[in-house]
Amino acid sequence: PVVDWRRARSWAWLLGAFAALELYNLTQAALLGARLDGPLLAREALEGLWLALLVPPFWALAARAHLQRVRGAAWLAANAALVAGFSALHALGFRVGFTLLAGAPWDGAALAAPLHPVMTLSSAYHLTLLLGAYYGVDAHRRWRARELLATRLGAQLAEARLKALQAQLHPHFLFNTLQAITALVRASPARAEAMLERLGGLLREVLDHGETPFVPLRRELAFLE
């Protein structure tokens, strides 16, 4: 998922973002001469909170449509239906919540009355921005995953090439060394014996540290001594 909603930090970021958005709306209203009284503050707080609570299921359905790899006109229709459905749900939930918050008697009229077009369009606008944010975050996450995968594959390829090179060098080195020792067995047995001892030490060193791609210089110098 793009966001792990089981973490408190995710909810803190979400509520903080919508609190900043509602603060911006209130600032605009104040600049236009609106009176920042209790009902207006309650209306803005309820609208932002209800929209924030709709974000997780909204993004979850967007992810499901996105993972189905819908393309073209079907993709546009699916996203338009998603925005329209949640816009109506947000407008309806806001109306019910505001009716209960105002202390008006509940008779079901809030559900039967037609939705306010301005409220619905405002919800659709914000949900469209949220949908774009989801696709942007998801695209960035997928790009990062591809980058990490490419880096990991590159490291594995380099390691495989190094092991293949080592597998080619070791037999050739051993064959050439044994050939040189064979030539010294009759001409200089002492030198041949010394070379066999050094070869044995080298092979033990390779077996002990053969999986290490790099060897410290002090270890090589100690072996030469």
Backbone as numpy.savetxt, mean C-alpha at the origin, in Angstrom:
# Nx Ny Nz CAx CAy CAz Cx Cy Cz
-6.55 -4.04 1.29 -7.37 -2.84 1.29 -6.51 -1.58 1.29
-7.08 -0.49 0.77 -6.36 0.78 0.75 -6.13 1.30 2.16
-7.13 1.18 3.02 -7.04 1.65 4.40 -7.49 0.52 5.33
-6.73 0.32 6.39 -7.10 -0.67 7.40 -7.96 0.02 8.45
-9.27 -0.20 8.38 -10.20 0.48 9.30 -10.20 -0.13 10.68
-9.43 -1.18 10.90 -9.32 -1.74 12.25 -8.36 -0.93 13.11
-7.61 -0.03 12.51 -6.64 0.77 13.24 -7.26 2.11 13.63
-7.00 2.52 14.87 -7.57 3.80 15.36 -6.99 4.98 14.59
-5.74 4.84 14.09 -5.14 5.95 13.36 -5.91 6.26 12.09
-6.44 5.22 11.42 -7.20 5.44 10.20 -8.46 6.26 10.48
-9.15 5.93 11.57 -10.35 6.69 11.92 -10.00 8.12 12.35
-8.86 8.26 13.02 -8.44 9.60 13.43 -8.18 10.48 12.21
-7.49 9.93 11.22 -7.24 10.68 9.99 -8.56 11.02 9.28
-9.46 10.05 9.22 -10.74 10.26 8.54 -11.55 11.36 9.22
-11.75 11.26 10.51 -12.55 12.26 11.23 -11.85 13.62 11.23
-10.52 13.60 11.30 -9.79 14.87 11.24 -9.96 15.56 9.90
-9.93 14.78 8.82 -10.11 15.36 7.49 -11.50 15.96 7.33
-12.53 15.27 7.83 -13.88 15.81 7.69 -14.12 16.97 8.65
-13.45 16.96 9.79 -13.56 18.12 10.68 -12.95 19.35 10.01
-11.83 19.17 9.32 -11.22 20.29 8.60 -12.13 20.77 7.47
-12.79 19.81 6.79 -13.70 20.18 5.71 -14.88 20.99 6.23
-15.46 20.55 7.34 -16.60 21.28 7.91 -16.17 22.64 8.45
-14.96 22.73 8.98 -14.45 24.02 9.42 -14.29 24.97 8.24
-13.86 24.43 7.12 -13.75 25.24 5.90 -15.13 25.72 5.46
-16.12 24.83 5.50 -17.48 25.23 5.11 -18.03 26.31 6.04
-17.78 26.16 7.34 -18.25 27.18 8.29 -17.56 28.52 8.07
-16.26 28.47 7.74 -15.54 29.71 7.46 -16.13 30.41 6.24
-16.44 29.63 5.19 -17.07 30.21 4.01 -18.42 30.82 4.35
-19.20 30.09 5.15 -20.53 30.61 5.52 -20.40 31.90 6.31
-19.42 31.97 7.21 -19.24 33.19 7.99 -18.82 34.36 7.12
-17.96 34.08 6.14 -17.54 35.15 5.23 -18.69 35.65 4.37
-19.66 34.77 4.10 -20.82 35.17 3.30 -21.91 35.82 4.15
-21.66 35.95 5.45 -22.61 36.65 6.30 -23.56 35.76 7.06
-23.36 34.45 7.02 -24.26 33.55 7.74 -24.00 33.64 9.24
-25.04 33.39 10.00 -24.93 33.43 11.46 -24.57 32.04 11.96
-23.44 31.95 12.67 -22.97 30.65 13.15 -23.63 30.34 14.49
-24.90 29.96 14.42 -25.63 29.63 15.64 -25.61 28.12 15.86
-26.29 27.68 16.89 -26.31 26.27 17.26 -26.86 25.35 16.18
-28.01 25.66 15.60 -28.54 24.77 14.55 -27.61 24.61 13.36
-26.95 25.68 12.94 -26.03 25.58 11.81 -24.83 24.71 12.15
-24.29 24.89 13.35 -23.15 24.08 13.77 -23.54 22.61 13.88
-24.73 22.36 14.43 -25.19 20.97 14.55 -25.42 20.35 13.18
-25.96 21.15 12.27 -26.20 20.65 10.91 -24.90 20.27 10.22
-23.90 21.13 10.31 -22.61 20.87 9.66 -21.91 19.67 10.30
-21.96 19.59 11.63 -21.33 18.47 12.32 -21.99 17.15 11.96
-23.33 17.14 11.91 -24.05 15.92 11.58 -23.78 15.50 10.13
-23.76 16.47 9.24 -23.52 16.17 7.83 -22.11 15.57 7.63
-21.11 16.19 8.25 -19.76 15.68 8.10 -19.56 14.33 8.76
-20.11 14.13 9.96 -19.96 12.86 10.66 -20.63 11.72 9.90
-21.82 11.96 9.40 -22.54 10.92 8.68 -21.81 10.57 7.38
-21.26 11.57 6.70 -20.50 11.29 5.49 -19.22 10.53 5.81
-18.57 10.86 6.92 -17.35 10.14 7.31 -17.65 8.68 7.62
-18.79 8.42 8.26 -19.15 7.04 8.59 -19.49 6.22 7.35
-19.87 6.91 6.27 -20.19 6.19 5.03 -18.94 5.87 4.20
-17.81 6.46 4.55 -16.60 6.26 3.74 -16.15 4.80 3.70
-16.03 4.08 4.85 -15.56 2.69 4.77 -16.40 1.79 3.87
-17.75 1.74 4.03 -18.51 0.89 3.10 -18.47 1.40 1.66
-18.39 2.72 1.50 -18.32 3.29 0.15 -17.04 2.85 -0.55
-15.91 2.94 0.14 -14.64 2.51 -0.45 -14.59 1.00 -0.62
-15.26 0.26 0.28 -15.28 -1.20 0.14 -16.00 -1.62 -1.13
-17.13 -0.99 -1.43 -17.84 -1.31 -2.67 -17.06 -0.83 -3.89
-16.38 0.31 -3.77 -15.54 0.78 -4.87 -14.41 -0.21 -5.14
-13.83 -0.76 -4.07 -12.76 -1.74 -4.23 -13.28 -3.00 -4.89
-14.50 -3.43 -4.53 -15.05 -4.64 -5.14 -15.28 -4.43 -6.64
-15.82 -3.28 -7.01 -16.03 -2.99 -8.44 -14.69 -2.85 -9.16
-13.71 -2.27 -8.46 -12.39 -2.08 -9.07 -11.68 -3.40 -9.27
-11.81 -4.32 -8.31 -11.13 -5.61 -8.42 -11.76 -6.50 -9.47
-13.00 -6.23 -9.84 -13.64 -7.02 -10.90 -13.18 -6.59 -12.29
-12.29 -5.59 -12.34 -11.70 -5.13 -13.60 -12.77 -4.72 -14.62
-13.75 -3.96 -14.13 -14.77 -3.42 -15.04 -14.14 -2.27 -15.82
-14.41 -2.20 -17.12 -13.78 -1.20 -17.96 -14.84 -0.48 -18.80
-14.43 0.70 -19.30 -15.25 1.42 -20.26 -16.55 1.94 -19.68
-17.62 1.82 -20.49 -18.93 2.35 -20.09 -19.46 1.64 -18.85
-19.17 0.35 -18.72 -19.64 -0.39 -17.54 -18.98 0.16 -16.27
-17.70 0.54 -16.37 -16.99 1.11 -15.22 -17.61 2.45 -14.82
-17.89 3.30 -15.81 -18.51 4.59 -15.53 -19.90 4.41 -14.92
-20.67 3.47 -15.47 -22.02 3.24 -14.95 -21.97 2.71 -13.52
-21.02 1.81 -13.23 -20.91 1.26 -11.88 -20.54 2.34 -10.88
-19.60 3.20 -11.24 -19.20 4.26 -10.32 -20.29 5.31 -10.16
-21.01 5.63 -11.25 -22.12 6.58 -11.16 -23.22 6.04 -10.26
-23.53 4.74 -10.40 -24.55 4.13 -9.55 -24.11 4.12 -8.10
-22.82 3.87 -7.88 -22.30 3.87 -6.51 -22.42 5.25 -5.87
-22.03 6.29 -6.61 -22.12 7.65 -6.08 -23.58 8.05 -5.86
-24.45 7.71 -6.82 -25.86 8.08 -6.69 -26.51 7.39 -5.49
-26.23 6.11 -5.32 -26.83 5.38 -4.21 -26.38 5.92 -2.86
-25.09 6.16 -2.70 -24.60 6.67 -1.43 -24.98 8.14 -1.22
-25.15 8.89 -2.30 -25.63 10.26 -2.15 -27.04 10.28 -1.58
-27.90 9.42 -2.11 -29.26 9.33 -1.59 -29.25 8.84 -0.15
-28.38 7.87 0.15 -28.30 7.36 1.52 -27.80 8.43 2.49
-26.83 9.22 2.04 -26.32 10.28 2.90 -27.38 11.35 3.15
-28.06 11.76 2.08 -29.09 12.79 2.24 -30.23 12.30 3.12
-30.63 11.04 2.94 -31.72 10.50 3.74 -31.30 10.34 5.20
-30.08 9.82 5.41 -29.61 9.66 6.79 -29.44 10.99 7.49
-28.98 12.00 6.75 -28.85 13.32 7.35 -30.22 13.87 7.75
-31.22 13.67 6.90 -32.55 14.19 7.21 -33.11 13.52 8.46
-32.96 12.19 8.54 -33.47 11.47 9.71 -32.73 11.92 10.97
-31.39 12.00 10.88 -30.61 12.41 12.04 -30.93 13.82 12.48
-31.10 14.73 11.54 -31.40 16.12 11.90 -32.79 16.24 12.50
-33.72 15.43 12.02 -35.08 15.44 12.58 -35.05 14.98 14.04
-34.29 13.91 14.30 -34.19 13.42 15.68 -33.43 14.39 16.56
-32.38 15.02 15.99 -31.58 15.97 16.76 -32.39 17.21 17.12
-33.28 17.62 16.23 -34.11 18.80 16.50 -35.22 18.53 17.49
-35.44 17.27 17.83 -36.48 16.93 18.79 -37.87 16.89 18.21
-37.98 16.84 16.88 -39.30 16.79 16.24 -39.90 15.40 16.43
-41.21 15.30 16.50 -41.85 13.99 16.66 -41.61 13.12 15.43
-41.33 11.85 15.67 -41.01 10.93 14.57 -42.30 10.27 14.09
-42.67 10.58 12.84 -43.86 9.96 12.25 -43.57 9.31 10.90
-42.29 9.23 10.54 -41.92 8.61 9.27 -41.98 9.55 8.09
-42.36 10.80 8.32 -42.47 11.73 7.20 -41.10 12.05 6.60
-40.05 11.98 7.43 -38.71 12.27 6.92 -38.27 11.26 5.88
-38.78 10.03 6.00 -38.43 9.01 5.01 -39.29 9.11 3.76
-40.51 9.59 3.91 -41.43 9.63 2.76 -41.23 10.86 1.90
-40.72 11.95 2.48 -40.58 13.18 1.71 -39.47 13.03 0.66
-39.62 13.68 -0.49 -38.57 13.60 -1.52 -37.28 14.24 -1.04
-36.17 13.75 -1.59 -34.86 14.25 -1.19 -34.64 15.66 -1.72
-33.93 16.45 -0.92 -33.63 17.81 -1.34 -32.55 17.76 -2.42
-32.78 18.36 -3.60 -31.81 18.24 -4.69 -30.45 18.86 -4.37
-30.44 19.99 -3.65 -29.15 20.63 -3.33 -28.34 19.75 -2.38
-29.02 19.17 -1.40 -28.33 18.29 -0.45 -27.80 17.05 -1.16
-28.59 16.50 -2.05 -28.17 15.30 -2.78 -26.99 15.60 -3.70
-27.04 16.75 -4.40 -25.93 17.12 -5.27 -24.65 17.40 -4.47
-24.81 18.01 -3.29 -23.64 18.24 -2.44 -23.03 16.91 -2.00
-23.89 15.96 -1.64 -23.38 14.64 -1.27 -22.69 13.97 -2.44
-23.27 14.08 -3.63 -22.67 13.47 -4.82 -21.31 14.10 -5.12
-21.21 15.41 -4.92 -19.93 16.09 -5.16 -18.84 15.57 -4.23
-19.15 15.50 -2.94 -18.16 15.03 -1.98 -17.83 13.56 -2.19
-18.82 12.76 -2.52 -18.56 11.33 -2.74 -17.73 11.11 -4.01
-17.94 11.94 -5.02 -17.11 11.84 -6.22 -15.65 12.15 -5.90
-15.44 13.16 -5.06 -14.07 13.46 -4.62 -13.49 12.30 -3.82
-14.30 11.68 -2.98 -13.82 10.53 -2.21 -13.51 9.34 -3.11
-14.31 9.18 -4.16 -14.05 8.09 -5.09 -12.74 8.33 -5.84
-12.52 9.57 -6.26 -11.26 9.90 -6.89 -10.08 9.70 -5.95
-10.26 10.05 -4.67 -9.20 9.84 -3.68 -8.91 8.36 -3.52
-9.96 7.54 -3.52 -9.74 6.10 -3.40 -8.91 5.57 -4.56
-9.31 5.93 -5.77 -8.58 5.42 -6.93 -7.14 5.96 -6.96
-6.95 7.20 -6.51 -5.59 7.73 -6.46 -4.72 6.98 -5.46
-5.25 6.76 -4.26 -4.49 6.03 -3.24 -4.24 4.59 -3.68
-5.25 3.98 -4.29 -5.09 2.60 -4.75 -4.05 2.51 -5.86
-4.05 3.47 -6.78 -3.05 3.46 -7.85 -1.64 3.63 -7.28
-1.50 4.53 -6.28 -0.18 4.71 -5.66 0.24 3.44 -4.93
-0.67 2.80 -4.23 -0.34 1.56 -3.52 0.09 0.47 -4.48
-0.62 0.33 -5.60 -0.26 -0.69 -6.58 1.09 -0.38 -7.23
1.36 0.91 -7.47 2.65 1.29 -8.04 3.78 0.96 -7.08
3.59 1.24 -5.79 4.61 0.91 -4.80 4.82 -0.59 -4.70
3.73 -1.35 -4.79 3.85 -2.81 -4.73 4.64 -3.33 -5.94
4.38 -2.76 -7.11 5.15 -3.18 -8.30 6.62 -2.80 -8.17
6.89 -1.62 -7.61 8.28 -1.21 -7.41 9.00 -2.14 -6.45
8.35 -2.49 -5.36 8.96 -3.40 -4.39 9.17 -4.78 -4.98
8.20 -5.24 -5.78 8.34 -6.54 -6.41 9.48 -6.54 -7.42
9.60 -5.45 -8.21 10.70 -5.36 -9.17 12.05 -5.33 -8.47
12.14 -4.60 -7.35 13.38 -4.56 -6.59 13.72 -5.93 -6.03
12.72 -6.61 -5.49 12.96 -7.94 -4.93 13.37 -8.93 -6.01
12.70 -8.86 -7.16 13.07 -9.77 -8.26 14.46 -9.47 -8.78
14.82 -8.16 -8.83 16.16 -7.80 -9.27 17.23 -8.36 -8.34
16.98 -8.27 -7.03 17.95 -8.82 -6.07 18.04 -10.33 -6.20
16.90 -11.00 -6.38 16.93 -12.45 -6.54 17.64 -12.86 -7.83
17.44 -12.07 -8.89 18.12 -12.38 -10.15 19.63 -12.22 -10.01
20.05 -11.14 -9.34 21.49 -10.94 -9.13 22.09 -12.06 -8.30
21.37 -12.49 -7.28 21.86 -13.59 -6.45 21.94 -14.89 -7.24
20.93 -15.13 -8.10 20.95 -16.34 -8.92 22.10 -16.33 -9.90
22.38 -15.16 -10.49 23.51 -15.07 -11.41 24.83 -15.30 -10.69
24.96 -14.76 -9.47 26.19 -14.95 -8.70 26.40 -16.42 -8.36
25.32 -17.09 -7.96 25.44 -18.51 -7.64 25.78 -19.33 -8.89
25.19 -18.95 -10.03 25.51 -19.66 -11.27 26.97 -19.46 -11.64
27.48 -18.23 -11.45 28.89 -17.96 -11.75 29.80 -18.72 -10.80
29.43 -18.77 -9.53 30.23 -19.53 -8.58 30.23 -21.02 -8.93
29.09 -21.53 -9.37 29.02 -22.94 -9.75 29.89 -23.24 -10.96
30.06 -22.24 -11.84 30.92 -22.44 -13.00 32.40 -22.30 -12.64
32.72 -21.37 -11.73 34.11 -21.11 -11.40 34.71 -22.20 -10.53
33.99 -22.72 -9.58 34.55 -23.69 -8.65 35.06 -24.96 -9.33
34.29 -25.59 -10.22 34.84 -26.79 -10.88 36.07 -26.48 -11.74
36.05 -25.35 -12.46 37.21 -25.01 -13.28 38.44 -24.75 -12.41
38.22 -24.03 -11.32 39.35 -23.74 -10.43 39.91 -25.03 -9.84
39.02 -25.92 -9.40 39.48 -27.18 -8.81 40.19 -28.04 -9.84
39.68 -28.10 -11.05 40.31 -28.91 -12.09 41.70 -28.37 -12.42
41.83 -27.06 -12.58 43.14 -26.47 -12.91 44.15 -26.67 -11.79
43.68 -26.54 -10.54 44.59 -26.72 -9.41 45.07 -28.16 -9.33
44.16 -29.11 -9.52 44.57 -30.52 -9.48 45.52 -30.86 -10.62
45.32 -30.24 -11.75 46.24 -30.46 -12.86 47.65 -29.97 -12.51
47.72 -28.78 -11.87 49.02 -28.25 -11.47 49.68 -29.12 -10.41
48.88 -29.63 -9.47 49.45 -30.50 -8.43 49.95 -31.80 -9.04
49.20 -32.34 -9.99 49.62 -33.57 -10.65 50.97 -33.40 -11.33
51.18 -32.24 -11.93 52.46 -31.99 -12.60 53.61 -31.90 -11.61
53.30 -31.52 -10.33 54.36 -31.36 -9.34 54.62 -32.61 -8.52
53.74 -33.59 -8.63 53.88 -34.79 -7.78 55.23 -35.46 -7.98
55.65 -35.60 -9.23 56.94 -36.27 -9.50 58.10 -35.28 -9.46
57.86 -34.07 -9.96 58.98 -33.12 -10.02 59.32 -32.56 -8.65
58.31 -32.27 -7.83 58.56 -31.67 -6.51 57.46 -32.12 -5.54
57.62 -33.30 -4.97 56.59 -33.83 -4.07 56.29 -32.90 -2.89
57.29 -32.22 -2.35 57.07 -31.33 -1.20 56.15 -30.16 -1.58
56.41 -29.60 -2.72 55.56 -28.49 -3.18 54.15 -28.99 -3.48
54.06 -30.21 -4.03 52.73 -30.77 -4.31 51.95 -30.99 -3.01
52.65 -31.48 -1.97 52.00 -31.69 -0.68 51.54 -30.37 -0.07
52.39 -29.33 -0.19 52.02 -28.01 0.33 50.81 -27.46 -0.41
50.76 -27.65 -1.71 49.62 -27.16 -2.49 48.34 -27.90 -2.11
48.44 -29.20 -1.84 47.26 -29.96 -1.42 46.75 -29.46 -0.08
47.67 -29.15 0.84 47.25 -28.63 2.13 46.55 -27.27 1.97
47.10 -26.40 1.15 46.49 -25.09 0.93 45.14 -25.23 0.22
45.05 -26.18 -0.72 43.79 -26.42 -1.42 42.72 -26.93 -0.44
43.14 -27.82 0.48 42.19 -28.29 1.49 41.68 -27.16 2.37
42.60 -26.26 2.77 42.18 -25.11 3.56 41.25 -24.20 2.81
41.53 -24.01 1.53 40.65 -23.16 0.71 39.27 -23.77 0.57
39.22 -25.08 0.35 37.91 -25.73 0.20 37.12 -25.68 1.50
37.81 -25.84 2.64 37.10 -25.71 3.92 36.54 -24.29 4.09
37.33 -23.29 3.69 36.87 -21.90 3.77 35.64 -21.68 2.89
35.66 -22.25 1.71 34.52 -22.11 0.79 33.28 -22.79 1.35
33.46 -23.97 1.93 32.32 -24.68 2.50 31.73 -23.95 3.71
32.61 -23.33 4.49 32.13 -22.62 5.69 31.43 -21.32 5.34
31.87 -20.64 4.30 31.33 -19.31 3.97 30.89 -19.23 2.51
30.49 -20.34 1.94 30.11 -20.33 0.53 28.83 -19.59 0.23
27.93 -19.46 1.24 26.65 -18.76 1.02 26.78 -17.26 1.16
27.94 -16.79 1.62 28.14 -15.34 1.80 28.66 -14.73 0.51
27.94 -13.75 -0.08 28.39 -13.19 -1.37 29.65 -12.36 -1.24
29.91 -11.77 -0.06 31.09 -10.93 0.13 31.89 -11.44 1.33
33.19 -11.39 1.20 34.10 -11.83 2.26 34.93 -10.63 2.70
35.04 -10.38 4.00 35.87 -9.26 4.46 37.32 -9.42 4.03
37.98 -8.31 3.79 39.37 -8.34 3.34 40.29 -8.97 4.39
40.01 -8.72 5.68 40.87 -9.28 6.72 40.83 -10.80 6.72
39.69 -11.39 6.35 39.60 -12.84 6.29 40.43 -13.38 5.13
40.39 -12.69 3.99 41.20 -13.13 2.86 42.69 -13.01 3.18
43.08 -11.90 3.81 44.49 -11.73 4.16 44.94 -12.78 5.17
44.04 -13.08 6.14 44.40 -14.10 7.13 44.57 -15.46 6.47
43.73 -15.75 5.49 43.87 -17.03 4.79 45.15 -17.10 3.98
45.53 -15.98 3.34 46.79 -15.97 2.54 48.00 -16.12 3.43
47.94 -15.61 4.65 49.08 -15.73 5.54 49.23 -17.17 6.06
